[in-house]
Amino acid sequence: MNHSRKTPIANDSAADTAPRAQAPMLPGRRTLLGAASLGALGLTGLTSLPAFADPAGLWKRVQARKELLVGLEGTYPPFNYVDKHGELTGFEVEFAKALAAQMGLSAKFVPTPWSGMLAGLDSGRFDVVINQVTITPDREKKYLFSQPYTVSGAQILVRKGDQTRYASIASLTGRLVGVGLGTDYEAWLKKNAPKVRIQTYSGINTALQDLEIGRVDAIINDRLESAYLLKHTDGRVVAAGQPFSKQYSGIAMRLGHPQLQAHVDAALQALRKDGKLAAISDKWFGMDISR
């Protein structure tokens, strides 16, 4: 039950530092990947990659090295994380590999804490960031973005059998709805649905348990986190209705590189058209989160 960087926030610095409420079933984004894990992946030396002073020829340099340098956290399952075998994996890892291959390249990953991610992009440590970066007006002033590759938003979760009964916010009028304490979903309900009764939680596990036994009528949570959680449950809790207050994540690039942006968008469109993006999405979330 996260207060994530997916949520559009007027001030970009606030978006980059906003805390996430605890979600016991999903390791938090702020957990740093240990040096031992990075060493096992052979990635420790990547922190000294040089910045590129010349912005005009980045696409030519990418082609020449035949590698796309990708910034990500490596600590954010199911998007990108190190598995029990010490391998970097996740939805965005597979997506980045497919994207690079579509461009005739290989993907080389540069794990970086979120607090330094956009600064790392600015300095040229990597060519792109593929790490659930929400496209916001403030960020579009500072960076180029690809077309969105994931669509998130607020999702209603209910007990199996209630998905038609509680398929909209209006249908929850007078009902008790669980949300993460201090999340934007709590604030959204207070502002936009004042007749909904709110029960707050510090973690998704307790909220799901209360939903299953009927202590709350529904839960509102992030769509992507919910899709991942529901894929690993026994079906007693399901999604209801369409996501609302949608947010879109794209591949971030430095300004001044329209050629790279054009090639990234073309590759992304090809993956969407041939079904590879949907297949990767379905593997990790049980649904197509790219639309």
N, C-alpha and C positions, 0 to 999 in steps of 0.2 A: 504494500500500500504506500506508494511512493510519492514524494513531492519532488518531481524530477525536473531535469533541465528541458524536458519536452514542453513544459508549460510556458507559453509566451509571457515574457515579463518586459515591462517598458524599458528598464535599464539593463543593458547587457551585463554589466559587472555583477548585478544582483543575480542574474540568471546563472552565472558561472560559479557563484559561491553559495547559492541557496541550499540549505541542508535537506537531506532526504529523511523522511520518517522511516523508522525501522521496519524492514520487511523480512522476517525470519527465514522464509523459504527461499529468498533470493539474496546472495551476498551483496552488500551495498557497493555503490560505485566508488565510494571514497576509500575502500580497502586497497592499500598499495600492494603491488606485486613485489614479492620479496626478491632480494638480489640473487638468491639461490635459484629461483624459478627463472629469472632472466638469464642467468648464466647457463642453465640447462638448455635454454632455447638458443644460446649463442648470440644474444641480442644486447649484451651489456655495452659493447663498443659503439652502439648506434647513437649514444648520447653525445658523441663528439662530431656528428656529421656537420660539415661546413654549411654556412648560409650562402645562398646564391645572390650575388650582387646584381646580376644582369637579369631583369624580369622578362625581356623580350623573347629569349630563346629557350624557355623552360621545356616546351613540348619537344624540341629537337634534342635537348639533353636527356629527357626521359626516353626517347626513342634510341638514342645512342647507347645508354646504359642498359636498355631493355628491361628495366625495372620501374615499377611505380612504387614510390616510398609512401607508405600508408601510416598515418598516426592514429592510434587507438589506445584505450586504457589497458586492455588485456586482463581486466579484473571485474568485468561486468556481464555475468551470465544472464541470459543465454546469448547475448550479443557478441561478446568477445571475452574469452577467459582461458586459463591454462587448465587442461583436464588432468585426470589422475595419472596419465602417462607422461605428463610434462609437455604436452603439445598444445599450442595455441589453436583454439577452435571457437565455434559459435557461429551464429547467423551472419554477422558482419564479416567474419573471417572468410567464410565460404563465398559470400557475396563479393568481397573484394578480390578474391582469387579469380572468380568467374568474370568480373568486370575487367581485370587486367588482362586475362587471357583473350577476351573479346577484342582488346586493343592491341593484341600481339605482344603482350608484356607478361612478366611475372610480378607478383605482389611481394614486396619486402616490408615487413611490419616493424614499426617503431613504437613499442609500448611506452606510454607517457602518462603520468598522472593528469587527471582532468584539469587541475589547477594550472598546469603549464601547457595545456594542449594547444590553445590558439596562439600563445606566444611562440610555441615550437613551430607552428605553421608560418607565423610571421618571419621567423629567423631562417626558414628554409631547411629545417631538420627533416621535413617530409614534404611531399608534393600535395597531398590531400589529407583530409581528416574524414574518416568513416567511423563515427562514434556517436550516433544518435544526436547530432547537432541540430537543434530546432532552427528552422528558417524564420527569422524575425526581421522586422524593418531595420532595427539597429544593426544587426549583424550584416544585413545586405549592404549597408553603407561601408563596411570594412572588408567584406569578403565576397568572392564569387561563389555561387551555389549551383549544384546540378539540379535537375528535376528531382522532386521528392522520390525517395525510395522506400520510405515507410510512412504510414499515416496512423497517428495515434489519436487520443482523445479520451473523454470520460466514458466508461462503460458501466451499464447496470448489470449486476450479478444477482441472480435469484435462485431459489430452490427449483429443482426440476419439476416441471408442471406449471410453474408460475410465469413462464416466459411470455405468454400472451397477456396475462393479467397485469403485469407490471412492465410494459414495453416502452414506457415514456415517463418523463418527469411528472407530467400531469397526472398519470395514474398512481403516483406515489403520494399524492396529497393526503395528509393526515396519517401517513404510514411512518414507521420507524426505519430510518435508513442509516446504515453504517458507513463512515468515512474515516480516513486517516486524520488523526489529530494534527491540526496546524497546516493541513494540505490546502491547495487551491480548490480542491473539490468541496471542502467544508465551507470555504469562503464563497464559492460559487452558489451553493445551495442556499446559504443565508441571504444572499443578494437576490437570486433569481427564483427561488422556490421557498418563500418564507413559511408556507403552510406544511412543508415536509418536516417531520420530527427527526432530529439528528442525534445519532449515537456515535461518539468518537472512539477510535482505537489507535494504539501505538504500533500495532503490527497486524498483518493480514491473517495470520493463523487464528487468532482469537476472533476476529471478525467473521471468518469463514465458519468457525465452530458455532458461533452465535446464530449465524444465518441458517445453518443446517438444523439446529434444534428449535428454530422459530423465535428466538429472542429479538431478531430484527427481520423486517420484511424483505430488505434488499441491501446490497452494498454498491457503492459507486467507487470505482478504482480505475487506474490507468488501463487502457485497452490492451496494450502490448503485454504488460506484466500479467494481466488477467488471462490473456490467451495462453501464455506459457504455463501459468498455474493450472488452468482448467485442463490443459492437455495432460497433466500429470495427476489428475484426480479421478475418482471413480464415477463421475457423471452426476453426482447428487446436486452439484451446483452448476448452473449454466449461464451463458450470456443472454441478455434480453434486450431487444430493440437495437437500434443503430447507435454507434458512438456519437457523442455530441461534443461541442467545444473542441473541434478537431485541431490537431497540430501536425505539422509536416517536417520531416527530417530529410536533409540533403547532404551531399558530399561537399565539404567546404574546401575552397582553394583561395590562394592569394589573389588580390586584384591585379589586373594587368596581364592575365594569362588567358585570353579568350580562346586561343587554339586548344589548350588543354581542356578548358570547359566544354568546347564543342565536341572533342573526341570522347570525353567522359559521358556527355549526354547521349551521343550516338551509340556508345556501347551499352549504356543503361537501357535505352530504347530497344536495342536488339535483344537484350536479356528479357525484357518484358514481353516482347513480341513472340519469342520462341518458347516462352513458358519456363525458362530456367529460374528467373527471379521468383515466380510463384511456387516452383518446386522447392527451392531452398527455404522459402518462407513456410511452406506447409510442413517441411521436415522439422523445423524448430518450434512452430507455433500451432500447427494443426489448422492453419487458415492462411489466406493471402493477406499479409499486413502491408502490402505495397499499394493498396488501393483504398 
